[in-house]
């Protein structure tokens, strides 16, 4: 990815917009109440989502605390750094879309301030430096 990459983050329950560019769901589970048509996805990038164990641990802790959020991000970054072949293929898909135009990472969590899509965007931006 280039340093001029535009990565938006949006809740999947919000309406799709032309400005979203290529839309990628980055959750491990399909969000309730969202049809595949409404989602308007370029792809569902499950390999770039947090592992089930990490997701459950984070939601089991006090997810609103700064300590829990920081711990989640660090653990998630480690998972991303250690990504296998499926994760590499998902990154290739994301990189290819980013070369064409903007991309939007979609999440289902209720928090707009603390969700895996924001953490993934941070990780993606760090790897371009």
C-alpha atoms as an extended CHARMM CRD file, in Angstrom:
* protein
*
       129  EXT
         1         1  UNK       CA              0.0000000000        0.0000000000        0.0000000000  PROA      1               0.0000000000
         2         2  UNK       CA              1.0950000000        3.5410000000       -0.5700000000  PROA      2               0.0000000000
         3         3  UNK       CA              1.2800000000        6.2610000000        2.0620000000  PROA      3               0.0000000000
         4         4  UNK       CA             -1.5490000000        8.1370000000        0.3140000000  PROA      4               0.0000000000
         5         5  UNK       CA             -3.9310000000        5.2540000000        0.9770000000  PROA      5               0.0000000000
         6         6  UNK       CA             -7.4470000000        6.2560000000        1.9460000000  PROA      6               0.0000000000
         7         7  UNK       CA             -8.8640000000        3.8620000000        4.5170000000  PROA      7               0.0000000000
         8         8  UNK       CA            -12.2740000000        4.6820000000        5.9190000000  PROA      8               0.0000000000
         9         9  UNK       CA            -13.9050000000        2.8210000000        8.7770000000  PROA      9               0.0000000000
        10        10  UNK       CA            -17.6630000000        2.4580000000        8.9510000000  PROA      10              0.0000000000
        11        11  UNK       CA            -20.2750000000        0.4380000000       10.8020000000  PROA      11              0.0000000000
        12        12  UNK       CA            -21.7990000000       -2.1240000000        8.4610000000  PROA      12              0.0000000000
        13        13  UNK       CA            -25.2890000000       -1.1610000000        9.6360000000  PROA      13              0.0000000000
        14        14  UNK       CA            -24.8100000000        2.3120000000        8.0920000000  PROA      14              0.0000000000
        15        15  UNK       CA            -25.9340000000        2.7480000000        4.5060000000  PROA      15              0.0000000000
        16        16  UNK       CA            -23.4250000000        2.1380000000        1.7350000000  PROA      16              0.0000000000
        17        17  UNK       CA            -22.2680000000        5.2260000000       -0.1400000000  PROA      17              0.0000000000
        18        18  UNK       CA            -20.4130000000        5.6960000000       -3.4150000000  PROA      18              0.0000000000
        19        19  UNK       CA            -17.6170000000        7.4330000000       -1.4730000000  PROA      19              0.0000000000
        20        20  UNK       CA            -16.9520000000        4.1670000000        0.4170000000  PROA      20              0.0000000000
        21        21  UNK       CA            -15.0990000000        2.7440000000       -2.5520000000  PROA      21              0.0000000000
        22        22  UNK       CA            -14.4130000000       -0.9690000000       -2.0870000000  PROA      22              0.0000000000
        23        23  UNK       CA            -16.1480000000       -2.1760000000        1.0750000000  PROA      23              0.0000000000
        24        24  UNK       CA            -14.5620000000       -4.9620000000        3.1360000000  PROA      24              0.0000000000
        25        25  UNK       CA            -16.1310000000       -6.6550000000        6.1410000000  PROA      25              0.0000000000
        26        26  UNK       CA            -13.3810000000       -7.3910000000        8.6680000000  PROA      26              0.0000000000
        27        27  UNK       CA            -15.4120000000       -9.2790000000       11.2960000000  PROA      27              0.0000000000
        28        28  UNK       CA            -15.2100000000      -13.0190000000       11.8880000000  PROA      28              0.0000000000
        29        29  UNK       CA            -19.0040000000      -13.3600000000       12.2710000000  PROA      29              0.0000000000
        30        30  UNK       CA            -21.6440000000      -12.1390000000        9.8370000000  PROA      30              0.0000000000
        31        31  UNK       CA            -23.5100000000       -9.1950000000       11.4340000000  PROA      31              0.0000000000
        32        32  UNK       CA            -27.1100000000       -9.7180000000       12.4710000000  PROA      32              0.0000000000
        33        33  UNK       CA            -29.7790000000       -7.9110000000       10.5170000000  PROA      33              0.0000000000
        34        34  UNK       CA            -27.6220000000       -7.1330000000        7.4840000000  PROA      34              0.0000000000
        35        35  UNK       CA            -28.3360000000       -8.7460000000        4.1320000000  PROA      35              0.0000000000
        36        36  UNK       CA            -25.5050000000       -9.4650000000        1.7340000000  PROA      36              0.0000000000
        37        37  UNK       CA            -27.1110000000       -7.0820000000       -0.7540000000  PROA      37              0.0000000000
        38        38  UNK       CA            -27.2640000000       -4.2180000000        1.7780000000  PROA      38              0.0000000000
        39        39  UNK       CA            -23.6700000000       -4.8810000000        2.8050000000  PROA      39              0.0000000000
        40        40  UNK       CA            -22.4720000000       -4.1970000000       -0.7750000000  PROA      40              0.0000000000
        41        41  UNK       CA            -19.1320000000       -5.8970000000       -0.1030000000  PROA      41              0.0000000000
        42        42  UNK       CA            -16.1420000000       -6.2240000000       -2.3460000000  PROA      42              0.0000000000
        43        43  UNK       CA            -15.1050000000       -9.0840000000       -0.0400000000  PROA      43              0.0000000000
        44        44  UNK       CA            -15.4570000000      -10.5110000000        3.4460000000  PROA      44              0.0000000000
        45        45  UNK       CA            -11.9050000000      -10.5970000000        4.8050000000  PROA      45              0.0000000000
        46        46  UNK       CA            -12.3210000000      -13.0280000000        7.7180000000  PROA      46              0.0000000000
        47        47  UNK       CA             -8.5780000000      -13.8210000000        7.8640000000  PROA      47              0.0000000000
        48        48  UNK       CA             -7.9100000000      -10.1950000000        8.8530000000  PROA      48              0.0000000000
        49        49  UNK       CA            -10.3820000000      -10.2960000000       11.7430000000  PROA      49              0.0000000000
        50        50  UNK       CA             -9.3450000000      -11.0450000000       15.3180000000  PROA      50              0.0000000000
        51        51  UNK       CA             -9.2760000000      -14.7180000000       16.2840000000  PROA      51              0.0000000000
        52        52  UNK       CA            -12.2820000000      -16.1000000000       18.1200000000  PROA      52              0.0000000000
        53        53  UNK       CA            -10.1860000000      -16.4130000000       21.2880000000  PROA      53              0.0000000000
        54        54  UNK       CA             -9.0630000000      -12.7730000000       21.1410000000  PROA      54              0.0000000000
        55        55  UNK       CA            -12.5520000000      -11.5200000000       20.3130000000  PROA      55              0.0000000000
        56        56  UNK       CA            -14.1160000000      -13.4580000000       23.1900000000  PROA      56              0.0000000000
        57        57  UNK       CA            -11.3970000000      -12.3970000000       25.6340000000  PROA      57              0.0000000000
        58        58  UNK       CA            -11.7830000000       -8.7310000000       24.7290000000  PROA      58              0.0000000000
        59        59  UNK       CA            -15.5670000000       -8.8160000000       25.0110000000  PROA      59              0.0000000000
        60        60  UNK       CA            -15.2510000000      -10.7330000000       28.2810000000  PROA      60              0.0000000000
        61        61  UNK       CA            -13.1220000000       -7.9950000000       29.7890000000  PROA      61              0.0000000000
        62        62  UNK       CA            -14.2530000000       -4.4590000000       30.4550000000  PROA      62              0.0000000000
        63        63  UNK       CA            -14.1270000000       -3.4430000000       26.8050000000  PROA      63              0.0000000000
        64        64  UNK       CA            -14.6210000000        0.2040000000       27.7120000000  PROA      64              0.0000000000
        65        65  UNK       CA            -11.3710000000        0.4500000000       29.6480000000  PROA      65              0.0000000000
        66        66  UNK       CA             -8.2700000000        1.9330000000       28.0690000000  PROA      66              0.0000000000
        67        67  UNK       CA             -6.1930000000       -0.9700000000       29.3960000000  PROA      67              0.0000000000
        68        68  UNK       CA             -8.4220000000       -3.5920000000       27.7600000000  PROA      68              0.0000000000
        69        69  UNK       CA             -8.4350000000       -1.6820000000       24.4520000000  PROA      69              0.0000000000
        70        70  UNK       CA             -4.6490000000       -1.2990000000       24.4530000000  PROA      70              0.0000000000
        71        71  UNK       CA             -4.1770000000       -4.9840000000       25.2730000000  PROA      71              0.0000000000
        72        72  UNK       CA             -6.6130000000       -5.9770000000       22.5160000000  PROA      72              0.0000000000
        73        73  UNK       CA             -4.7990000000       -3.8350000000       19.9390000000  PROA      73              0.0000000000
        74        74  UNK       CA             -1.3760000000       -5.2330000000       20.8410000000  PROA      74              0.0000000000
        75        75  UNK       CA             -2.6130000000       -8.8280000000       20.7510000000  PROA      75              0.0000000000
        76        76  UNK       CA             -4.4450000000       -8.1880000000       17.4750000000  PROA      76              0.0000000000
        77        77  UNK       CA             -1.3410000000       -6.6300000000       15.9170000000  PROA      77              0.0000000000
        78        78  UNK       CA              0.6330000000       -9.7450000000       16.9130000000  PROA      78              0.0000000000
        79        79  UNK       CA             -1.9800000000      -11.9350000000       15.2330000000  PROA      79              0.0000000000
        80        80  UNK       CA             -1.8100000000       -9.7960000000       12.0980000000  PROA      80              0.0000000000
        81        81  UNK       CA              1.9940000000       -9.8680000000       12.0640000000  PROA      81              0.0000000000
        82        82  UNK       CA              1.9330000000      -13.6710000000       12.3160000000  PROA      82              0.0000000000
        83        83  UNK       CA             -0.7650000000      -14.0250000000        9.6420000000  PROA      83              0.0000000000
        84        84  UNK       CA             -0.7000000000      -17.1550000000        7.5190000000  PROA      84              0.0000000000
        85        85  UNK       CA             -1.3980000000      -17.6940000000        3.8380000000  PROA      85              0.0000000000
        86        86  UNK       CA             -5.0890000000      -16.7790000000        4.1000000000  PROA      86              0.0000000000
        87        87  UNK       CA             -4.2150000000      -13.4840000000        5.7830000000  PROA      87              0.0000000000
        88        88  UNK       CA             -1.6040000000      -12.7490000000        3.1130000000  PROA      88              0.0000000000
        89        89  UNK       CA             -4.1930000000      -13.4160000000        0.3970000000  PROA      89              0.0000000000
        90        90  UNK       CA             -6.6650000000      -11.1010000000        2.1400000000  PROA      90              0.0000000000
        91        91  UNK       CA             -4.0050000000       -8.3810000000        2.3610000000  PROA      91              0.0000000000
        92        92  UNK       CA             -3.2760000000       -8.8240000000       -1.3330000000  PROA      92              0.0000000000
        93        93  UNK       CA             -6.9910000000       -8.2910000000       -2.0740000000  PROA      93              0.0000000000
        94        94  UNK       CA             -7.0660000000       -5.1810000000        0.1120000000  PROA      94              0.0000000000
        95        95  UNK       CA             -3.8510000000       -3.8020000000       -1.4050000000  PROA      95              0.0000000000
        96        96  UNK       CA             -5.1530000000       -4.3390000000       -4.9460000000  PROA      96              0.0000000000
        97        97  UNK       CA             -8.3640000000       -2.4610000000       -4.1620000000  PROA      97              0.0000000000
        98        98  UNK       CA             -6.4240000000        0.3610000000       -2.4970000000  PROA      98              0.0000000000
        99        99  UNK       CA             -4.4050000000        0.8950000000       -5.6780000000  PROA      99              0.0000000000
       100       100  UNK       CA             -7.6390000000        1.5920000000       -7.5620000000  PROA      100             0.0000000000
       101       101  UNK       CA             -9.3730000000        3.8720000000       -5.0590000000  PROA      101             0.0000000000
       102       102  UNK       CA            -10.6130000000        4.3170000000       -1.5210000000  PROA      102             0.0000000000
       103       103  UNK       CA            -11.4070000000        1.3530000000        0.6870000000  PROA      103             0.0000000000
       104       104  UNK       CA            -13.7400000000        1.0960000000        3.6560000000  PROA      104             0.0000000000
       105       105  UNK       CA            -13.2830000000       -1.3760000000        6.4740000000  PROA      105             0.0000000000
       106       106  UNK       CA            -16.6280000000       -2.4450000000        7.9080000000  PROA      106             0.0000000000
       107       107  UNK       CA            -17.3280000000       -3.6130000000       11.4470000000  PROA      107             0.0000000000
       108       108  UNK       CA            -20.4520000000       -4.5720000000       13.4010000000  PROA      108             0.0000000000
       109       109  UNK       CA            -19.4350000000       -3.5300000000       16.9240000000  PROA      109             0.0000000000
       110       110  UNK       CA            -21.5170000000       -0.8530000000       18.6090000000  PROA      110             0.0000000000
       111       111  UNK       CA            -18.5040000000        1.2680000000       19.5730000000  PROA      111             0.0000000000
       112       112  UNK       CA            -17.2950000000        3.6960000000       16.9430000000  PROA      112             0.0000000000
       113       113  UNK       CA            -14.2140000000        4.4860000000       19.0720000000  PROA      113             0.0000000000
       114       114  UNK       CA            -13.0490000000        0.9380000000       19.8720000000  PROA      114             0.0000000000
       115       115  UNK       CA            -13.4710000000       -1.7410000000       17.2470000000  PROA      115             0.0000000000
       116       116  UNK       CA            -11.2880000000       -4.1180000000       15.2890000000  PROA      116             0.0000000000
       117       117  UNK       CA            -11.6430000000       -2.1370000000       12.0400000000  PROA      117             0.0000000000
       118       118  UNK       CA            -10.0070000000        0.9050000000       13.6600000000  PROA      118             0.0000000000
       119       119  UNK       CA             -7.2250000000       -1.2850000000       15.0280000000  PROA      119             0.0000000000
       120       120  UNK       CA             -6.7590000000       -2.9370000000       11.6220000000  PROA      120             0.0000000000
       121       121  UNK       CA             -6.5500000000        0.4770000000        9.9320000000  PROA      121             0.0000000000
       122       122  UNK       CA             -3.8970000000        1.5150000000       12.4440000000  PROA      122             0.0000000000
       123       123  UNK       CA             -1.9090000000       -1.6650000000       11.7070000000  PROA      123             0.0000000000
       124       124  UNK       CA             -2.2480000000       -1.1520000000        7.9390000000  PROA      124             0.0000000000
       125       125  UNK       CA             -1.0980000000        2.4560000000        8.1930000000  PROA      125             0.0000000000
       126       126  UNK       CA              1.9050000000        1.4700000000       10.3200000000  PROA      126             0.0000000000
       127       127  UNK       CA              3.0790000000       -1.0620000000        7.7570000000  PROA      127             0.0000000000
       128       128  UNK       CA              3.2260000000        1.6530000000        5.0680000000  PROA      128             0.0000000000
       129       129  UNK       CA              5.7210000000        3.7350000000        7.0390000000  PROA      129             0.0000000000
